[in-house]
Amino acid sequence: MKKITLLVLVIFAGLINSIQAQYVVDFKHTADVYYNAKDYYSAAQYYNKALGTFKVKPEQILPYAVANAAPPSGKFKDYQQVVARLAESYRLYHDFGNAETWYSQVVGFNNPQFIQAKYWYGVCLRANGKYDEALKQFNDFKASYTGADELSTRVPLEIANCEFALSEAGKQPRFTIVKLAGNVNEGGANYAPVVVDARTLMFTSSRAETPVTPTGQPEKKKEKKGTPYVNDLYTASGSGSDFGNSQKLNVPAAKGYDQGVSSISPDGNSMYMTRWSVKNGVKQADIYLSTKQNGTWSEPQKMGSNINMEGYNSMQPYITADGKYLLFASNRPGGMGKYDIWYCVMNGNAPGNARNMGTTINTKDEEQAPFYDAEKNVLVFSTDGRVGLGGLDFFQSEGDFGTWSNPVNMGKPLNSPKDDIYYSAIDNTHPFAEGFISSDRESVCCLEVFSIKRIRKMASGLIVDCDTRQPLAGATITLLDTVRQKTLKKITLDATGRYSFEVDPQRYYKIVAEKENYFTKSLYFKSDELTRVDSLDNPTLCLKHYEVEKPIVLNNIYYDFGKATLRPESKIVLDTVVDMLNDNPKLMIEMSAHTDSVGSDKFNMKLSQSRAQSCVDYLISKGISSQRLIAKGYGKSRPVAPNSLPNHKDNPEGRQQNRRTEFKVLRKQMPVLTNDTNENQSSQ
């Protein structure tokens, strides 16, 4: 009996060992099943388990070239396959930290089968902010890779991304950014924030819901099929970066579908949203419309073919603050590549035909999540098809749906080495002062919601009258961006004569001060100092008063004795006239020269005319149009002081005052030349 029992135990033990051995062998097979099903998280877990079944010596993991040895054979090839699949799984799951670790080993294999690993290793390094190391991998990949595919096409952009990121490293940030506190960023992905009102934030979340009983206690979990992580719309209350009391929005959901990424109409009664499903790894997304009825959102209805096209995706709707345009992302035909930004002109809730934003905005890669400020005519969107910090970056472009400026990267910290998407403003009247974004910069896998706030920098100064040195009330001061050649703001000074503008750090600006019957003056500055302080006090500007046809003496204009040759110190004074004329492009002036009484009338008239012409010639040499200048010599006909004393003796001081150069304003407005005037001038 004992023998039988022992035999049974031996057989049973053998069976268990066989099962365990078979189970161990199945780790890789199970991982492959998950990998092929695009469940990369589960695949990574099982590839990790499979690695424990290999007995690999440390020296086998090192690059073979180090020891000039041949690659190990046999099961080590299977080990390489598992490591490569593990690296891929982590990357496709967006766990770039772990992916970087395993790709470094794959690159070390020097196996031609994994020739693309160097590129993906670079991507992981870049996503982890290691731009120097990533740049080396991308350059090595570009030098050695001979394939003609998407990677060979994209690697120059990745190289440019790393170079751009390194050049941006020392720049002053324009925003502060803080991950939302409270319970917004709880469980799963949390993204696409929308400001409902001053205290309410709507967002999309894939968190698993925990049902509660009528007493407020969590219900016992029930076994159910499918994933509990379903995307839906939620709201939270709070302010700044602290939002809590998250709860699901009362909009009906559809079984088998995720929904979210929404936009609310200006009157608050229409909500455009995305619904999608994923079957066999393929996503199908469409835009739906829900309306508010008695405080409750209606069952969302799929919008028509102007928005949704059969067999293609439409998603991420955004309705402008004036309700005139509905923007969205779609991979429909007629685009530049993958997802493009499209828009429709709205007639109430009825959209017109979808129109592509064009090649200025869209690239052959991804463009997603549009936001449009209808007051300032600025489009913000995310793309990975332009030079940035890596992944999806925020770009902005100015335009009116007819023309668009070249998109500009919005820089750190709005952008990061990973994905940055879904820009939303708290206040549409100041869209770039404060708002929210989504980013996976602090997450292994998923998007989270961050609050952003523009760093306020002030540039100020004082405008006075050049003669009285008193504040010049009533003068208008204009702030311009000299790079974009755009007027940013114009103000009228009060009795203090002081101006103050909010500006961005490390930008080039021009301030123009103007007042009636005063010479306009400009001041150029780069706000470098704003990197160290919050405000910049510009030098005091004085404006010079003038009257039409009233001469203004230019002191310190000197000529060679008896000649019209300008001395070097005279040119310094005339340069101030050049600046004045550049700041006042509509003025015409007369440059005049005067002599004392020594010499004949004819000699002095000729000398003064030559001297006036020398001044005009110098101004022309500095780029001033000859049509704005007249040279006039008055000889000794207009003295301003006696040339001799009452006793008829010489008056050197008086003669010195009479030997002068002046200018006067002839017109405030340049004349418009017609064909008739041109013909008359040519005939004369």
Secondary structure, DSSP 4 states (H G I P E B T S, - for coil): -HHHHHHHHHHHHHHHHHHHHHHHHHHHHHHHHHHHTT-HHHHHHHHHHHHTT----HHHHS-HHHHT-PPP-THHHHHHHHHHHHHHHHHHTT-HHHHHHHHHHHHHH--GGGTTHHHHHHHHHHHTT-HHHHHHHHHHHHHH----SHHHHHHHHHHHHHHHHHHHTTSPPSEEEEE-EETSS-SS-EEEEEEEETTEEEEEE-PPP--B-TTSPBPPP---SS-S---EEEEEEEETTEEEEEEE-S----TT-EEEEEEE-TTSSEEEEEEEEEETTEEEEEEEEEEEETTEEPPPEE--TTT--TTS-EEEEEE-TTSSEEEEEE--TTSSSSSEEEEEEEETTEE---EE--TTT--SS-EEEEEEETTTTEEEEEESSSSSSSSSEEEEEEB-SS-BPPPEE--TTTS-SS-EEEEEES-TTSTTTEEEEEE-TT-SS--EEEEEEEPPEEEEEEEEETTT--B-TT-EEEEEETTTTEEEEEEE--TT-EEEEEE-TT-EEEEEEE-TTB--EEEEEEGGGGGTSSEEEPPPEEE-B--TT--EEETT--B-TTS-PBPHHHHHHHHHHHHHHHH-TT-EEEEEE---SSS-HHHHHHHHHHHHHHHHHHHHHTT--GGGEEEEE-TTSS-SS-SB-TTS-B-HHHHHHHS-EEEEEEESSPPPP-HHHHHHHHH-
